[in-house]
Structure formats: C-alpha cells, structure tokens
Amino acid sequence: NKGLRDVVITLKCGVTIIVRVLYYVGKKKRKKRGSGLYPGLVILGINDHCTPGLASEIAMTVSAMDSFEEAQANLSQRGIFLNVKTIQTIVYKWAQRARLMQKASAVVYDVSLKGRRVVISTDGGRIRNYLSRVGIAEADKILFVADGAKWIWDRVPSLMKCLGLKFGQFYELLDFYHAVEHLSKVASLRKNWNSKKRKQWFTLQRTLLRSGKTDQVIETIRSLCRGRNSRAIRTQLNYFIKHRQRMDYPGISALGLPCGSGAIESAVRRVINLRIKGPGIFWKEQSAEAILLLRSYYKAGRWNLLKQMAISSESIVAT
C-alpha cells in the first residue's frame, strides 16, 4: 500500500475531477512506472483516468469515424477535449480488456441459432470458438461458402468436426461469382474468338452453371483444350473438376441459402477497408486488431456486449 494519491478523472460530459484513492503495487519491486493499481477505481470500472461511460463513448466514436483525427474533432464538438495520443491509448486499452474477456470465454452471447439457417464464409481459430459458443450445432442448415483457395477448403473438414456437425447438416459451396470469373478467363484465352463470340459463350456457360449443369460446362471447356493456350485452359478445367461437388447452385437456392459470399465481401469493404485502408496509412498488427474488434461489434449492433466485456473489473485487473 503506497498510500493515498490524487488522480484526475474525466467524466463522460468532459468535466474533470480529482479524487484521492489508495495506490497499490506488487510485493516485488517493479521497474515500470505506473504499473500499480487503484482498487477503488477498479471497483467502479474506472481505468485510463476516465469513467467507463467516457471510455465507451470514445471507443465507439473511433469505431464509427474514418480516423482518430476525425474522432477527436467529433469529441471536441461535444466538449470532450483530448489529444489524439490520449484517445489512442484509451481505445487500445479498452479493446485489449474486451479481447481478454473474449479469450477467457467469459462472454455470454444472447444469440440462438436453433432452427436457423447459417452461412459461414471464412475460417480460423477465432470463428471456430465463436461458432461453438453460439451453439452452431443447433442450427437447421449450415452453408460454408468460399472461393477456390485450397487452404480454405483443406480446413473445412476439421472445422466441421470440431463444431460437432453431422453429415447432411452442412453444405459446401463454391462462390458462384468466383466460378463465373474462371469462365471469363476461359473465354479470354480463346484468342481466335471475337468479343461477340466470347460474350455469347460466356453467357451460355454462366446460365448452364447456374442451372446446375456443371458436367456440361466441364465437357465444353474440355473440348477447348487444344492449340496454343491449351495448358492455361486445362488449368481452368481442373478448377471446375476439383470443385464440381461444390457447385449445386439450384439445390442451395432451393434451401433458401445464398449462392455467393457477396454479403460477406460487402461487410469486409464497409467494416474493414473503409476504416483500415487508405493512402499513407500504416498499422501495427496489435493496433489494427483493436480497431477491427471495436468496429465489428459496432457495425453488428452489439456494442453493449463489447462494453460489458471491457468495463468488467476482471478485465481491468488483468491489464
């Protein structure tokens, strides 16, 4: 116990106050300054010299705006005057606390997938953990849709096994629009065709593919594997042969499921690209991860859940 110390706290309205609270450090001598703890503030959920309400407001504003500078200007208009570096510190620590609680599986999701249709369009350790905790096995129909990348499809069997899904409960589908791109590549490789013939061929094969006549499309492409570009065309042919079982577009549509990952790609653009990418913008991995976490919850309308994780006393003590 290092005794009472004065601490400046900023309230959600922008007003600052000074409180006197006890300051504690560990038994071992610490070299890093400021590595102690104010238990009284922890109990109140106060960290980074601002109230939980203000920290949440700052983090949410940063999630919504295009940059920290824009967030700073927005906060200033509301009477909250902080420099960019302070805002960054508050936001990154706020995200760190939320992530700790997320990894500790201390989050109770209020989502039920029982009897619902679910579309999965990515893979990885985090989504596996999330899907398990929201009860993916109770879903009625589950569709995994992706492009033709080998590394993605190699992981699908283990993902489904880890999630405890039964055969016939989930479906695999090659994104229709990615498949169409490969049809376009085949048409472009026929150098002796004019633009009109390429367009007619492409339109016909696209229609056949969408109607489920994949074998017919494959045989048509096979018949083109001759001449100077035969090797390149055969590469495209192998693509369709490899994913033949993942091209049941009429069957998937009949189940009320989408034939592409357009919604996911649109979300990537709105959630990630518009915030993370830009001329002259560079990120450290940890910083980018923090912003993506906050922005994803914000765009999904689940900010209160993230706020619950970040302001818990357990997460504050852990950081």
N, C-alpha and C positions, 0 to 999 in steps of 0.2 A: 504494500500500500504506500503510494508516494504522496498521499495527502490530497487536499482539495486544489483544484486548478480551475481557472476561468476559461470557458470555452464559448466561442462565438457561434451561435446557431442562426441560420437563415430560415425564416418561415415561408410557407407557400405563397403568401401575399408579397414577399420580397423584403419584409421588415426583418432586421437583425436584432437579436437579443443576446445578452451574456448570462450564462448560467455557471454556477460553481458546483463541480461534481468531483467525486473521488476518482483518482487515476491509479490503475494497477499495471504492474509489469510482471513477467515471469520470474521464477526463482533464479534462473541462470541470467548472468549479465548479458544484456542484448547490445549489440553494436549498432544496429539500425535504429535511428531516432524515430520516434512516433510509432513504435511497434507495440505499444501498450494498449490498454483497454479502459474505457469508461463504462463500467457495468450499468450505471444508472441510465445512460443514454441507450445502451443496448436493449434494455427492458422496454424502452419507449420506441425502439425501432429506428433510432437516430444514428446515422453514420455520415461521414464526409461533411460534417458541420452543417447539415441541412436536414429538415424533417422528412419523414417518409413521403408525405404528400408532395413536397417540392421536388424531391429526387425523382419520383414517378412522373411528375409534370415535365421535368427537364428531359428525362429519358424518352418520354412519349413524343415530345416536340422534336427531338433529334431524329426519332424514327420516322416522323411524318415529313420533315423538311429534307431538302436536297443536300444540305451541307451543315457543318457545325456553325459556320458564319451566319447562315440563314436562320438557324435555330436561335443563335444569340440575338439577332435582330428581333425575332418574334418575341422572345422572352423579355427583351428590353421594353417593348411596346406594352407589356403587361406589368412593368415595374420591377422586373427581376433582372438586376444588373450584375452579370458575371462575365469574366473574360472567357475566351474560347478554351484555354488550357484547363480552367476550373471545370467547365462544362464537360470536357472530355474525361477528366478524372472521375467525376461523379457518374457519368454514363458507363464508363468501362467497369468501374467497381460494381455498379448496380447490376450490370449484365453478368459479371463474374459471380455475384451472390446467387442470382437466379439460376445460372448454369450449375452451380454446386448442388443446389437443391434438386435440380432436374436429374443430375447424375446419381444422386443419393436415393433416387426413386421415392422422394418424399412428396411428390405431387399427386393429387387426386384429380383425375380427369373426369369431367362431368359429361363424357361422350359415350353413348351406347351405339354399338354397331349391330346389335341384334336384329336380324331380319333385313338388313340394309345391303345395298349394292356398293361396293368399294372399288375404286380404281387406284392402283399403285403405279407410279411412273418413275421410280428411282430405287436405288438400293444402297445399303450401308449399315453400319452398326447402330447409328442413332435411330434410323427409321425402324429398324428391327425392334429395338427396345420400345419405341413409341407404339408400334402396332400391337405388340404383346400386351401392353398396359391398357390399351383401349379396348381389348377383347376382340381382336380381329377374327378369331376362330368362330365367333358367334354370328358373323356376317352371312348373309344368304348367298351372295355371289361376289367373287373377288376377281378382278381383272388386273393382270400385270401387263402393261403396255410400254414398249420402248423401241428404240431404233435397232439397227442390226449389229451394234457393237458386241463383239464376242465376250468381252469381260463382264458385261451386264448379264447376259443370258447364262453364263457359266455360274453365276452366283444365285440365280433364281431357285434351283432345286434345294440348295442348303437353306435359303431364306424361308421357303415354304415349309420345310421340315422343322426348322427352329420355331416357327409360328404355330406348329401343330395343325396345319391344314390338311384336310382329307382330299383324296383324289376325286375329282369331279366337282370340288367346291371352288376351285380357282381355274382361271383360263389364262393362257399366254397369247399375246397378240403383237405382231409387228406393226408398228405405227404405219397406217395406210399412206400417209403423206410422204414418209421417208421411202416407202416402197415405190411410190409414184416417181420420186426423184431418180430412182435407178432405172425406171422405164425411160425417162427422159435422156439418161446417159446412153442407153442402148440406141435410141433414135439418133442422137448426135454423132454416134460412131459410124453410122451409115453415110459415108461421105458422098456416095453416088446418088443420094436422095436429095431432092429439092426441099425447101422449107414446107411446102404444102403437103408433100408425101409424109414428111416426118411428123407433122401435126396430125394428119389423118391416122397414121399408125399409132401414135401415142394415145390419141383419144380413144381408139378402139380397144387397145390393150388396157387402158385405165378402166374402161367400162367393164371389160371381162374380169379384171382383177377384183373390182368392187362387187361384182355379182357372184364371186366365189369360184370362177372358172380358172383357178390358178394353174392347173395342169395344162390347159390350153395355152395360156400365156407362156409357160415354160417351154412348150414344144415350139411355139412361134419363135421365141428367142433362140432356141437351139438351131433352128433352121437358118439363122443368120450368122452362125459361127463359121464363117468361111471368108477367105480373102485376107486383105492386109490387116484388118483390125479384129481378126477372129479371136486372138488371145484376150484382148480387152473385153470383147463381148462375152466370152466364156466366163470371165470373172464376174460379170453381172448375172450371167446364167446361174452360176454356183450360188450366188446370193439368194436367188429365188428358190433354188432347190433346197438349200440349207434351212430356209425359214418357211417352207411350204406348209407345215403343220400349224404355223402361227398366222395364217392368212385367211381364216374363216370369217371374213367380214360380214357376210349376210347372217351367219349364226350369232355372232356377237351383237349385231344390231337388233336381232330378234329378242335378245335377252335384255334389251334396254340399256346396253352399255356402249360407250363411245368407241369409235374405230381409230382414234388417234389421241395423241398427247398434247393437242393444241392448248387445252386449258392450262396444263402444267407449264408449257413453254410461255404462255401469256403471263402466268404468275411469275415466272423467272424474270421476265422483262420488267414487270411492274414492281416486284418486290426487291429484286437484286440489281439488275442492270441500271435502272433509273437512279439508284442510290449509290451503288458502289463504283460503277464505271463512269469515266469522264476524262477529258483531255488533261494530262498532267497530274492525274490522281494516282497516288501510290499508297498501298496499305501494308501494314504489318499483319501477319496472319491472325494474331490474337485480337487486334482491333477490328478487323473485318468480320471475324466470327461474332464479336459482341454486337455489332450493328445488325448483322443478319438475324441474330436471335431476337433482338428487340423489334426489328421491322416485320419479321414473320408473324410474331404474336399480334402486333399492332394491325397489320393488314388482315389477319384472320379474325379480328374482332374479339380476341381473347386476352386483352391487356390486363384485365383484373386478375386472371390466373397467373400471369407473369409477375404482377405486382405482389401477389400473395407469396410467391417464392422469394422475391428479392428483399422483402421487408421482414421476413421471419427472423426471430432472434438467433436461431440456429445458424442461418446463413451469414449473419453479421459476425458472430463469434468465429466462424470458420475462416473468414477472410481477415 
